[in-house]
Amino acid sequence: MDFEDNARLDASQVEDARGGGFPGGGLVIGGGAVGIIGLVLTLLFGVDITGGGGGGPQRQAQPAGNLSAQCRTGSDADQSEDCRVVGVVNSIQRYWSEVFERNGRDYVPARTRLFSQATQTACGYATSDVGPFYCPADQRVYLDLTFFGRLQRDFGAEGGPFAQAYVIAHEYGHHVQNLLGTMARAQADPKGATSGSVRLELQADCHAGVWAKHAVDTGFYSKPFSDTDIQEAISAAEAVGDDRIQERAQGRVDPDSFTHGTSAQRHRWFSTGYRTGDPGACDTFSGSI
């Protein structure tokens, strides 16, 4: 996963709200002995469709200049995790902007907000335990970078830079769904093996694969992703399948409570997007999944 050295990064697409901490170290959703595994049963690589304005302390994002001073080119993205996030976000949004334009639609950019421990969003208050998520009410992707260490440690994913890129691309898949009006189909059918929620998440995985196929065409990468890169994404997708998480958390699998899809489904739909490179192949709402 190598960036084009001279690619110009646009750091205004990423806000930095990290640092300073929260009173008492921040709140913990669920709390007690539930732990990370239990918390992610409800939201992991997911989308917060509650839309409410929850409580909790607020922290303003820092001006874009704080990142733009250090994240200027693709060379910076190869050497800094923060700048890599900027480069990934830039590439994803350039791709979807071009897709929307070809189809006569306007793409509205979404910012990524980096936070630590906890954050206030237009969808409510969240801690880093829920993993990366997208809030349609303020059209932002929320990301605590410490999550990727937990993805390896607690879920057994291989990790690596492209696992991170896949997760971010999945969240922007949700932004695309929001712009296209697809999210309502999940709100009406939130749980179950063939629910709207599962279909929404699998489609976001497929969207991530489609971007990966075309990422080099956006001008931010010097060469197509390697087989090793793609395997990092697949490992991350499989690690957070509903079946695998439930087996770890409670020793059994309950398909009626699925919200994101099985490990095999997440693998298959990311691979479908990557193999075809066609957003039209990501229709998870028709037929079997």
C-alpha positions in Angstrom: 0.0 0.0 0.0 2.2 2.8 -1.3 1.0 6.4 -1.9 2.1 8.4 -4.9 4.9 10.6 -3.5 3.7 13.8 -5.1 0.0 13.3 -4.6 -1.5 16.4 -3.0 -3.4 15.7 0.2 -6.4 17.7 1.4 -6.3 17.6 5.2 -9.5 19.6 5.4 -11.4 16.4 5.0 -10.2 15.1 8.4 -10.8 16.8 11.7 -8.7 16.2 14.8 -10.5 16.1 18.1 -8.0 14.1 20.1 -6.1 15.0 23.2 -7.0 16.5 26.5 -9.2 13.6 27.7 -12.6 13.7 29.3 -13.7 14.0 32.9 -13.1 10.7 34.7 -11.5 9.2 31.6 -14.7 9.3 29.6 -17.9 7.3 29.9 -18.2 3.7 29.0 -21.2 2.5 27.0 -22.6 -0.6 28.7 -19.8 -0.5 31.3 -19.1 -3.2 33.9 -18.1 -6.7 32.8 -19.7 -6.4 29.4 -16.3 -5.4 27.9 -15.4 -4.7 24.3 -16.8 -7.9 22.8 -20.2 -7.3 24.3 -20.3 -3.7 23.2 -19.4 -4.4 19.6 -22.4 -6.8 19.2 -24.5 -3.6 18.7 -22.1 -1.5 16.6 -18.8 -2.4 14.9 -17.9 -1.0 11.5 -21.5 0.2 11.7 -23.7 3.1 11.3 -25.5 5.0 14.0 -29.0 5.5 12.7 -30.5 6.7 16.0 -30.3 10.3 15.0 -30.8 11.6 18.6 -28.6 14.1 20.4 -27.2 12.3 23.4 -25.6 13.8 26.4 -22.0 13.8 27.5 -19.1 16.2 27.3 -18.3 17.8 24.0 -14.9 18.5 22.4 -14.4 20.8 19.4 -12.4 19.5 16.5 -9.1 21.3 15.9 -8.8 23.4 12.8 -7.8 21.5 9.6 -4.5 23.4 9.6 -3.2 21.3 12.5 -3.1 18.3 10.1 -2.5 20.2 6.9 0.8 21.4 8.3 2.1 17.8 8.4 0.0 16.1 5.8 0.8 17.6 2.4 1.8 14.9 0.0 1.6 11.1 -0.5 5.1 10.8 0.8 3.8 12.1 4.2 1.0 9.5 4.0 3.6 6.7 3.6 5.3 7.8 6.8 2.6 9.0 9.2 -0.6 7.2 10.4 -2.5 10.5 10.6 -1.5 11.4 7.1 -2.3 7.9 5.8 -5.9 8.4 7.1 -6.0 11.7 5.2 -4.8 10.0 2.0 -7.2 7.2 2.3 -10.1 9.5 2.9 -9.1 11.7 0.0 -8.9 8.7 -2.4 -12.2 7.3 -1.3 -14.0 10.6 -1.7 -12.5 11.3 -5.1 -13.6 7.9 -6.3 -17.2 8.3 -5.1 -17.4 11.9 -6.4 -16.4 10.7 -9.8 -19.0 7.9 -9.7 -21.8 10.2 -8.7 -20.8 12.7 -11.4 -20.9 10.0 -14.1 -24.4 9.2 -12.9 -25.6 12.8 -12.9 -25.7 13.1 -9.1 -23.9 15.4 -6.7 -21.6 13.8 -4.1 -21.5 15.7 -0.8 -18.1 15.2 1.0 -18.1 13.8 4.5 -15.4 14.6 7.0 -13.7 12.0 9.2 -13.3 13.1 12.8 -10.4 11.5 14.8 -11.1 11.3 18.5 -9.8 9.6 21.6 -11.8 7.8 24.3 -15.2 9.4 23.6 -16.9 11.9 21.4 -20.2 13.8 21.0 -22.0 13.5 17.7 -25.3 14.6 16.2 -26.3 10.9 16.7 -25.5 10.9 20.4 -22.6 10.3 22.7 -20.2 7.5 21.9 -17.0 6.0 23.3 -14.3 4.3 21.3 -15.6 0.9 22.4 -18.2 0.9 19.7 -15.5 1.0 17.0 -15.5 3.3 13.9 -18.9 4.5 12.9 -20.8 6.9 10.6 -23.4 9.3 11.8 -25.8 10.3 9.0 -27.2 13.3 11.1 -23.9 15.2 10.8 -22.4 13.3 7.8 -19.2 12.4 9.6 -17.1 9.3 10.0 -15.8 8.9 13.6 -12.6 7.1 14.2 -10.4 6.4 17.3 -7.1 5.1 15.8 -6.5 2.9 18.9 -9.3 0.7 17.6 -7.0 -1.0 15.1 -4.8 -2.4 17.8 -7.9 -3.8 19.5 -9.0 -5.3 16.2 -5.8 -7.4 16.2 -5.6 -8.1 19.9 -9.3 -8.8 20.7 -10.6 -10.1 17.4 -7.7 -11.8 15.8 -7.4 -9.7 12.6 -4.1 -9.6 10.8 -3.9 -5.8 11.0 -1.8 -3.7 8.7 -2.3 -0.4 6.9 -4.9 -1.8 4.4 -7.1 -3.2 7.2 -7.4 0.4 8.3 -8.1 1.6 4.8 -10.8 -1.1 4.4 -12.6 0.0 7.6 -12.6 3.7 6.6 -13.8 2.7 3.1 -16.6 0.7 4.7 -17.7 3.8 6.7 -17.7 5.9 3.6 -19.9 3.2 2.0 -22.4 4.1 4.6 -22.1 7.8 3.6 -22.9 6.8 0.0 -25.9 4.8 1.3 -27.0 7.9 3.2 -26.8 10.1 0.1 -28.7 7.6 -2.0 -31.4 7.1 0.6 -30.7 3.5 1.2 -30.4 3.7 5.0 -34.2 3.7 5.6 -34.3 0.1 4.5 -32.2 -0.9 7.5 -34.1 1.3 10.0 -37.3 -0.7 9.3 -35.6 -4.1 9.7 -32.8 -3.8 12.3 -32.0 -7.4 13.3 -31.8 -10.9 11.9 -29.8 -13.0 9.5 -31.5 -11.5 6.4 -32.4 -8.2 7.9 -32.1 -4.8 6.3 -29.3 -4.0 8.8 -27.2 -6.9 7.7 -27.8 -6.1 4.0 -26.8 -2.5 4.6 -23.5 -3.6 6.3 -22.7 -6.1 3.6 -23.3 -3.5 0.9 -20.9 -1.2 2.7 -18.3 -4.0 2.6 -18.9 -4.3 -1.1 -18.5 -0.6 -1.6 -15.2 -0.8 0.2 -14.1 -3.5 -2.2 -15.2 -1.4 -5.3 -13.1 1.5 -4.1 -10.1 -0.7 -3.5 -10.3 -1.9 -7.1 -10.2 1.7 -8.4 -8.0 3.3 -5.8 -5.0 3.6 -8.0 -7.1 5.5 -10.6 -7.8 8.2 -8.1 -4.2 9.4 -8.3 -3.3 8.8 -4.6 -1.6 5.4 -5.0 1.5 4.5 -6.9 0.4 1.0 -7.8 -2.6 -1.3 -7.3 -3.0 -3.0 -3.9 -1.1 -6.3 -3.4 -2.6 -9.6 -2.5 -1.2 -9.1 1.0 -3.1 -5.8 1.2 -6.3 -7.4 0.2 -5.8 -10.2 2.6 -5.5 -7.7 5.4 -8.9 -6.3 4.5 -10.5 -9.8 4.3 -9.0 -10.7 7.7 -10.5 -7.6 9.2 -13.9 -8.2 7.6 -14.0 -11.9 8.8 -12.8 -11.0 12.3 -16.0 -8.9 13.0 -18.6 -11.2 11.5 -21.6 -11.6 13.8 -21.1 -15.3 14.1 -17.4 -15.0 15.1 -18.1 -12.2 17.6 -21.0 -14.0 19.2 -19.1 -17.3 19.5 -16.3 -15.4 21.4 -18.6 -13.4 23.6 -21.3 -16.0 24.5 -20.2 -19.4 23.2 -23.1 -19.7 20.8 -24.4 -18.1 17.7 -27.9 -16.4 17.5 -28.7 -15.5 13.8 -31.9 -13.7 15.0 -29.7 -11.0 16.5 -27.4 -10.5 13.6 -26.8 -6.9 12.5 -23.7 -7.0 10.3 -23.5 -10.5 8.7 -21.4 -13.5 9.1 -17.6 -13.7 8.6 -18.2 -15.6 5.3 -20.7 -13.0 4.1 -18.4 -10.1 4.9 -15.6 -11.8 3.1 -17.8 -12.6 0.1 -19.2 -9.1 -0.4 -15.9 -7.3 0.0 -14.5 -9.7 -2.5 -17.4 -9.1 -4.9 -16.8 -5.4 -4.9 -13.1 -5.9 -5.4 -13.4 -8.5 -8.1 -16.0 -6.6 -10.2 -15.1 -3.0 -9.4 -18.8 -2.2 -10.1 -21.1 -0.5 -7.6 -24.0 -2.1 -9.4 -22.8 -5.5 -8.2 -23.3 -4.4 -4.6 -27.1 -4.9 -4.6 -27.4 -6.8 -1.3 -31.1 -5.9 -1.0 -32.2 -8.3 -3.8 -32.2 -12.0 -3.4 -30.0 -14.0 -1.1 -26.9 -12.8 0.7 
